Each structure stands twice: as structure tokens, then as C-alpha cells.
């Protein structure tokens, strides 16, 4: 796991834009929620207006049974959405 964290840190230093960061996040998701949650948390901190990142972060949190945090991430995505792109959220 230490090597994984070192790789994430190195990749973050080399990410010049959101699109590359998004691709990195999707790749982290392939490794499972434990890896993805750390990368998703970084992504929403680095790109706090990214609705898709907040939604993916919520999904990863829910996979880890962190439901209240997932609900907060979904609410944040809803706050960022507007007009036709508005996110409709149903929290069960």
C-alpha cells in the first residue's frame, strides 16, 4: 500500500489539468474503493466545482458504507448543478 500512496503522490505532482486528473481517478476506481476514496477525496479538493467528481466520490464512499459522508457529497454535487444539468438526488 505504501507504493500505491507514493504512486498517487507522484501522479498528483504531474497532473497539469482536470482531464488528466479525472483519468487518474477512474484508474484508481479500478483498484477498488479503498484506493479510489483517497484519490477521489484529493480530486474534489483540487477541483471543488467538479460535479462528476463529487458524484463519483459519493459512490466510492457508499461502497465503503460511509453513508452520511456519501450523502453530503451528493448534496454538494446538487448544489453545484444548475439548469438543465441539475442533479436530481434521492437519498434512501
C-alpha positions as CSV (number, residue, x, y, z in Angstrom):
1,X,0.0,0.0,0.0
2,X,2.9,2.4,0.6
3,X,4.0,2.1,-3.0
4,X,0.4,2.8,-4.1
5,X,0.4,6.0,-2.0
6,X,3.8,7.0,-3.3
7,X,2.5,6.5,-6.9
8,X,-0.6,8.6,-6.2
9,X,1.6,11.4,-4.7
10,X,3.9,11.3,-7.7
11,X,0.9,11.3,-10.1
12,X,-0.6,14.3,-8.4
13,X,2.5,16.3,-8.8
14,X,2.5,15.6,-12.5
15,X,-1.2,16.4,-13.2
16,X,-1.4,19.7,-15.0
17,X,-5.2,19.7,-15.7
18,X,-8.5,18.3,-14.6
19,X,-8.9,15.9,-17.5
20,X,-5.7,14.0,-16.7
21,X,-6.7,14.0,-13.0
22,X,-10.1,12.6,-13.9
23,X,-8.5,9.8,-15.9
24,X,-6.3,9.0,-12.9
25,X,-9.3,8.9,-10.7
26,X,-11.1,6.5,-12.9
27,X,-8.0,4.3,-13.0
28,X,-7.9,4.3,-9.2
29,X,-11.5,3.2,-9.1
30,X,-10.5,0.0,-11.0
31,X,-8.3,-0.8,-8.0
32,X,-11.2,-0.8,-5.6
33,X,-12.9,1.6,-3.2
34,X,-10.0,1.8,-0.7
35,X,-7.7,3.2,-3.4
36,X,-10.4,5.2,-5.1
37,X,-11.6,7.0,-1.9
38,X,-8.2,8.7,-1.3
39,X,-7.9,9.7,-5.0
40,X,-11.5,11.0,-5.1
41,X,-11.0,13.0,-1.9
42,X,-8.0,14.6,-3.4
43,X,-9.8,15.3,-6.7
44,X,-12.7,17.1,-5.0
45,X,-10.3,19.2,-3.0
46,X,-8.2,20.1,-6.1
47,X,-11.3,20.6,-8.4
48,X,-14.1,21.5,-5.9
49,X,-16.6,22.6,-8.7
50,X,-16.5,19.2,-10.5
51,X,-20.0,17.7,-10.2
52,X,-18.9,14.4,-11.7
53,X,-16.1,14.1,-9.1
54,X,-18.4,14.7,-6.2
55,X,-20.8,12.1,-7.6
56,X,-18.0,9.5,-8.0
57,X,-16.7,10.4,-4.5
58,X,-20.2,9.7,-3.1
59,X,-20.3,6.4,-4.9
60,X,-17.0,5.3,-3.5
61,X,-17.9,6.4,0.0
62,X,-21.2,4.4,-0.2
63,X,-19.2,1.3,-1.3
64,X,-17.2,1.7,2.0
65,X,-20.5,2.1,3.9
66,X,-19.8,5.7,4.7
67,X,-23.3,6.7,4.0
68,X,-23.6,10.1,5.8
69,X,-20.4,11.3,4.0
70,X,-21.7,9.9,0.7
71,X,-25.0,11.8,1.2
72,X,-23.0,15.0,1.9
73,X,-21.1,14.5,-1.3
74,X,-24.3,14.0,-3.3
75,X,-25.8,17.2,-1.7
76,X,-22.6,19.1,-2.8
77,X,-23.0,17.8,-6.3
78,X,-26.6,19.0,-6.3
79,X,-25.6,22.4,-5.1
80,X,-23.0,22.8,-7.9
81,X,-25.5,21.7,-10.6
82,X,-27.8,24.2,-12.3
83,X,-30.4,24.5,-15.0
84,X,-30.7,21.5,-17.3
85,X,-27.6,19.9,-15.8
86,X,-29.2,19.9,-12.3
87,X,-28.7,16.7,-10.4
88,X,-31.8,15.0,-9.0
89,X,-30.9,13.2,-5.9
90,X,-32.9,10.6,-4.0
91,X,-31.3,9.6,-0.8
92,X,-32.7,6.5,0.7
